[in-house]
Structure formats: structure tokens, C-alpha cells
Amino acid sequence: MRAVLGVLLAMAAAVPAVAALRPGAAAPDFTTRGAVAGKVFTLHLKEQLRHGPVVLYFFPAAFTSGCSAEARAFAEKIDAFRAAGARVIGMSADPVDKLAAFSKAECAGKFPVASAGPAIVKGYDVALGRQIEGRDITSRTSYVIGRDGRIAFVHDNMNPAEHVATTLAAVRDLQSRR
């Protein structure tokens, strides 16, 4: 019995926390530093939303295999996101200088990545509860945020394979309801 209980507890600990923000919730506004094509700039969510919906995708750490694959997948589909009226922003707790290099190498300069400080991580409930290089890392959670600043869709899964397809479908659905 104890062995079974131990296995169940271990399995529960291995499952990522479900994102607290649900569709309909207000997306926390933020201002932070980001980079696109290696150039650092100030990113303000409210300003980004003036142009249309935003896909805000959190990833654990730049230059890791899953995060690099996910960034390349978003870069490959960026024209489809733009055609649907959306902007894509990658977020991690990495420092902005590391993200500047990542934005050139893995994002192909096609969309910004920004540094999620503790307030952003808490606001979006994406703390993974682990650290890399002495800093907290985020879960792999994608939010589609409508122009009204409300969460329209959430995809919370550590496997990067479906984030691009599911968020693009959600953006298209959001646009079709307008």
C-alpha cells in the first residue's frame, strides 16, 4: 500500500501545475525588456494588444532543446499568425542578454522574446518550481489574449509539440468570432 501511495505521489508531483488564468480572466499587464533580432527594447503588453490579439507563450529556458524547437516552430508559422491578426511574444525568466541571442538564433528575428521577472511569473502562474543557473524557470504555458486584454485560450503542457498548432487555431477561432 505504501509503495502504491508513493508512486501516486511521485506521479502527481511530476504533473505540471495547471495555469491559474482561465479563459475570460483579465491578463495581467506588464512592462519588461525584450529582444527581437538581437535588439533589446521595452515591451508593454497593453501596447502590443492595441494591434490585435497576442499569443504570449512561456518557455522554461533559452537554448534548451524543447525551447529552441518551439521557437523555431513559432518562427516558421509567424506569417500565419500575422495573417490571423495576432502577435507572438515568447517569455522566459532568462536575462534579456541571453534572450537577445536567442531571438536571433532560434526565433530567426521574426518575433520578440522577453524576460519574465518574478511579478510576471506570479501574475501568469507559470512558476515551474525548479531553477536553472540560480533562477526560477517557467512552465511551458501559452496564452492567447484577446484585444480586450482577456484570456481567450490556454495551452498548458510541457511538451512543446502542440503549442503552435493549438494557439494558431485559437487565434483563428477568436478572429472568426469578431
C-alpha positions as CSV (number, residue, x, y, z in Angstrom):
1,M,0.0,0.0,0.0
2,R,2.8,2.4,0.9
3,A,4.6,1.6,-2.4
4,V,1.4,2.4,-4.4
5,L,0.9,5.6,-2.4
6,G,4.5,6.6,-3.0
7,V,4.1,6.0,-6.8
8,L,0.9,8.1,-6.9
9,L,2.5,11.0,-5.0
10,A,5.5,10.9,-7.3
11,M,3.3,10.9,-10.4
12,A,1.3,13.8,-9.0
13,A,4.5,15.8,-8.4
14,A,5.6,15.2,-12.0
15,V,2.5,16.7,-13.5
16,P,2.9,20.4,-14.2
17,A,0.7,22.8,-12.3
18,V,-2.4,23.9,-14.2
19,A,-2.3,27.5,-15.2
20,A,-4.5,29.6,-12.9
21,L,-5.6,32.1,-15.5
22,R,-8.6,30.7,-17.3
23,P,-10.4,32.0,-20.4
24,G,-12.3,35.2,-19.6
25,A,-9.8,36.3,-16.9
26,A,-8.0,39.6,-17.3
27,A,-4.4,39.2,-18.5
28,P,-2.1,40.9,-16.1
29,D,-0.5,43.9,-17.8
30,F,3.3,44.3,-17.7
31,T,6.3,46.2,-19.0
32,T,9.6,44.4,-19.4
33,R,12.7,44.2,-21.5
34,G,12.6,42.0,-24.6
35,A,14.6,41.5,-27.8
36,V,13.8,40.9,-31.5
37,A,16.5,40.1,-34.0
38,G,19.1,40.7,-31.2
39,K,17.9,44.2,-30.5
40,V,16.8,45.0,-26.9
41,F,13.7,47.1,-26.4
42,T,11.0,47.8,-23.8
43,L,7.9,45.6,-24.3
44,H,4.5,46.7,-22.8
45,L,1.7,44.2,-23.2
46,K,-1.1,46.8,-23.4
47,E,0.7,48.5,-26.3
48,Q,1.0,45.1,-28.1
49,L,-2.7,44.4,-27.7
50,R,-3.6,47.7,-29.5
51,H,-2.5,45.9,-32.7
52,G,-4.7,42.8,-32.1
53,P,-4.6,39.5,-30.1
54,V,-1.3,38.4,-28.6
55,V,0.0,34.8,-28.2
56,L,2.0,35.0,-25.0
57,Y,4.0,31.8,-24.7
58,F,6.1,31.0,-21.7
59,F,9.0,28.6,-22.1
60,P,11.5,27.2,-19.5
61,A,14.9,28.3,-20.7
62,A,16.5,29.6,-23.9
63,F,18.8,27.3,-25.8
64,T,17.4,24.1,-24.4
65,S,16.3,21.5,-27.0
66,G,12.5,21.8,-26.4
67,C,12.5,25.6,-26.2
68,S,14.7,26.0,-29.3
69,A,12.4,23.7,-31.2
70,E,9.3,25.6,-30.1
71,A,10.8,28.9,-31.0
72,R,11.7,27.6,-34.5
73,A,8.1,26.3,-34.9
74,F,6.6,29.6,-34.0
75,A,9.0,31.4,-36.4
76,E,8.0,29.0,-39.2
77,K,4.3,29.9,-38.6
78,I,4.7,33.6,-37.9
79,D,3.1,34.6,-41.2
80,A,0.0,32.6,-40.4
81,F,-0.2,34.3,-37.0
82,R,0.1,37.7,-38.6
83,A,-2.5,36.8,-41.3
84,A,-4.8,36.0,-38.4
85,G,-4.1,39.4,-36.9
86,A,-2.0,38.2,-33.9
87,R,1.4,38.9,-32.5
88,V,3.6,36.3,-30.9
89,I,5.7,37.0,-27.8
90,G,7.9,34.4,-26.1
91,M,8.6,34.8,-22.4
92,S,11.1,33.2,-20.1
93,A,12.8,34.1,-16.9
94,D,16.1,34.3,-18.8
95,P,18.1,37.5,-18.7
96,V,17.5,39.8,-21.6
97,D,21.1,39.5,-23.0
98,K,20.6,35.7,-23.3
99,L,17.2,36.3,-24.9
100,A,18.7,38.8,-27.4
101,A,21.0,36.0,-28.7
102,F,18.0,33.5,-28.7
103,S,15.9,35.9,-30.7
104,K,18.4,35.9,-33.5
105,A,19.4,32.3,-33.4
106,E,16.2,30.4,-32.7
107,C,13.4,32.9,-33.4
108,A,15.1,34.0,-36.7
109,G,14.3,37.6,-35.8
110,K,10.7,37.0,-36.5
111,F,9.1,37.8,-33.1
112,P,10.2,39.1,-29.8
113,V,11.1,37.2,-26.7
114,A,11.0,38.9,-23.3
115,S,12.3,38.5,-19.8
116,A,9.6,37.4,-17.3
117,G,10.5,38.7,-13.9
118,P,9.0,37.4,-10.6
119,A,5.9,39.6,-10.8
120,I,5.1,38.4,-14.4
121,V,5.8,34.8,-13.5
122,K,3.5,35.0,-10.5
123,G,0.8,37.0,-12.3
124,Y,0.5,34.4,-15.1
125,D,1.0,31.5,-12.6
126,V,3.8,29.9,-14.6
127,A,6.4,29.1,-12.0
128,L,7.7,25.6,-12.6
129,G,9.2,25.3,-9.1
130,R,12.6,24.5,-10.4
131,Q,15.7,26.5,-11.0
132,I,18.4,26.7,-13.7
133,E,21.6,28.7,-13.2
134,G,20.2,30.0,-9.9
135,R,16.9,31.4,-11.3
136,D,13.4,30.1,-11.4
137,I,12.2,28.7,-14.6
138,T,8.7,28.9,-16.1
139,S,6.3,26.2,-17.2
140,R,5.6,25.8,-20.9
141,T,2.2,27.6,-21.0
142,S,0.7,29.5,-23.9
143,Y,-2.0,32.2,-23.6
144,V,-4.0,33.7,-26.4
145,I,-5.0,37.1,-25.2
146,G,-7.8,39.0,-27.0
147,R,-7.5,42.6,-27.9
148,D,-9.8,43.3,-24.9
149,G,-7.0,42.1,-22.6
150,R,-8.9,38.9,-21.6
151,I,-7.5,35.4,-21.8
152,A,-9.2,33.7,-24.8
153,F,-7.3,30.3,-24.7
154,V,-4.8,28.5,-22.5
155,H,-2.5,25.6,-23.5
156,D,-0.5,24.3,-20.5
157,N,1.7,21.3,-21.4
158,M,5.5,20.8,-21.0
159,N,5.6,19.1,-24.4
160,P,6.3,21.8,-27.0
161,A,4.8,19.9,-29.9
162,E,1.2,21.2,-29.9
163,H,1.6,24.8,-28.7
164,V,2.0,26.4,-32.1
165,A,-0.9,24.5,-33.7
166,T,-3.3,24.9,-30.8
167,T,-2.6,28.6,-30.3
168,L,-2.9,29.3,-34.1
169,A,-6.2,27.5,-34.1
170,A,-7.4,29.5,-31.1
171,V,-6.3,32.8,-32.7
172,R,-8.2,31.9,-35.9
173,D,-11.3,31.0,-33.8
174,L,-11.0,34.3,-31.9
175,Q,-10.8,36.2,-35.2
176,S,-13.8,34.4,-36.7
177,R,-16.0,35.4,-33.8
178,R,-15.3,39.1,-34.3
